[in-house]
Amino acid sequence: MESLMFAINNLRQMEIIDINSGSKLGYIKDFKVDCDDYRIISILLPTQKSSWFNKNNSVEIPWDKIKKIGVDVILVDGSDVNIENE
């Protein structure tokens, strides 16, 4: 991927699109950051489904699954995404 600089606030305002299905996954809720290497490890998106006991679940997409960052969207390969409990 190209080495461009983006502000975190700008990334959070971009919609995430899965390139496999063309579906809209939502907007970035949070980031996982490697503080030793100063790198983003993955992005976290809120799930569309609410659970029975209102647990906050997130969809985690590794940074290497991001294929393209455009002007207003981020294209990701969402073929194998992880849902994690917070």
HUTA-V527919 format. One record per pair of residues at least 24 apart in sequence whose ideal C-beta (glycine too) atoms are under 10 Angstrom apart, sorted by sequence separation. I is the first residue (numbers start at 0). GAP is how many residues later the second one is. D is the distance in Angstrom with one decimal. If there is no record, write none. Layout:
i: [I | I]
gap: [GAP | GAP]
d: [D | D]
This chain:
i: [23 | 38 | 41 | 57 | 58 | 59 | 7 | 57 | 58 | 31 | 39 | 56 | 57 | 15 | 28 | 56 | 57 | 29 | 31 | 55 | 56 | 57 | 10 | 15 | 28 | 33 | 55 | 56 | 28 | 29 | 31 | 32 | 54 | 55 | 11 | 31 | 42 | 44 | 54 | 7 | 10 | 30 | 25 | 27 | 42 | 44 | 24 | 48 | 50 | 24 | 44 | 46 | 46 | 43 | 44 | 41 | 41 | 43 | 41 | 43 | 15 | 17 | 15 | 18 | 27 | 17 | 26 | 18 | 18 | 23 | 24 | 15 | 16 | 16 | 24 | 31 | 16 | 24 | 10 | 13 | 14 | 22 | 13 | 16 | 18 | 19 | 24 | 29 | 13 | 14 | 15 | 16 | 17 | 18 | 19 | 20 | 28 | 10 | 13 | 14 | 15 | 16 | 17 | 18 | 19 | 20 | 9 | 12 | 13 | 14 | 15 | 16 | 17 | 18 | 19 | 13 | 15 | 17 | 18 | 9 | 13 | 16 | 17 | 0 | 9 | 15 | 0 | 5 | 10 | 17 | 0 | 3 | 0 | 1 | 0 | 1 | 0 | 5]
gap: [24 | 24 | 24 | 24 | 24 | 24 | 25 | 25 | 25 | 26 | 26 | 26 | 26 | 27 | 27 | 27 | 27 | 28 | 28 | 28 | 28 | 28 | 29 | 29 | 29 | 29 | 29 | 29 | 30 | 30 | 30 | 30 | 30 | 30 | 31 | 31 | 31 | 31 | 31 | 32 | 32 | 32 | 33 | 33 | 33 | 33 | 34 | 34 | 34 | 36 | 36 | 36 | 37 | 38 | 38 | 39 | 40 | 40 | 42 | 42 | 43 | 43 | 45 | 46 | 46 | 47 | 47 | 48 | 49 | 49 | 49 | 50 | 50 | 51 | 51 | 52 | 53 | 53 | 55 | 55 | 55 | 55 | 56 | 56 | 56 | 56 | 56 | 56 | 57 | 57 | 57 | 57 | 57 | 57 | 57 | 57 | 57 | 58 | 58 | 58 | 58 | 58 | 58 | 58 | 58 | 58 | 59 | 59 | 59 | 59 | 59 | 59 | 59 | 59 | 59 | 60 | 60 | 60 | 60 | 61 | 61 | 61 | 61 | 62 | 62 | 62 | 63 | 63 | 63 | 63 | 65 | 65 | 66 | 66 | 67 | 67 | 68 | 68]
d: [9.9 | 7.4 | 9.4 | 8.8 | 5.7 | 5.4 | 9.7 | 7.0 | 8.2 | 9.9 | 9.2 | 5.4 | 5.5 | 7.5 | 9.2 | 7.1 | 8.1 | 7.3 | 7.3 | 9.8 | 5.9 | 6.1 | 8.9 | 6.1 | 6.4 | 9.7 | 7.5 | 7.3 | 8.9 | 9.6 | 9.0 | 10.0 | 5.7 | 4.5 | 9.3 | 8.6 | 8.1 | 9.4 | 7.5 | 8.8 | 8.0 | 8.9 | 8.0 | 9.2 | 8.2 | 9.5 | 6.8 | 9.2 | 8.8 | 7.9 | 8.5 | 6.3 | 9.8 | 9.9 | 9.8 | 9.8 | 8.6 | 7.8 | 9.7 | 8.6 | 9.0 | 9.2 | 7.4 | 9.7 | 7.9 | 9.7 | 9.4 | 6.0 | 8.3 | 8.9 | 9.2 | 8.9 | 9.8 | 9.5 | 7.2 | 9.8 | 9.2 | 6.4 | 9.9 | 7.3 | 9.8 | 8.0 | 7.6 | 5.3 | 5.1 | 9.1 | 8.3 | 9.0 | 8.4 | 7.0 | 7.5 | 7.1 | 8.1 | 6.8 | 6.6 | 7.4 | 9.7 | 7.6 | 5.8 | 5.1 | 5.1 | 5.5 | 6.1 | 5.9 | 6.2 | 9.1 | 9.5 | 8.0 | 5.7 | 7.3 | 8.2 | 7.1 | 7.6 | 7.7 | 5.5 | 5.0 | 5.9 | 3.7 | 9.1 | 9.9 | 10.0 | 8.8 | 8.2 | 9.1 | 9.6 | 8.2 | 8.6 | 6.5 | 7.2 | 8.6 | 6.8 | 7.0 | 7.3 | 8.6 | 7.4 | 8.2 | 7.7 | 9.6]
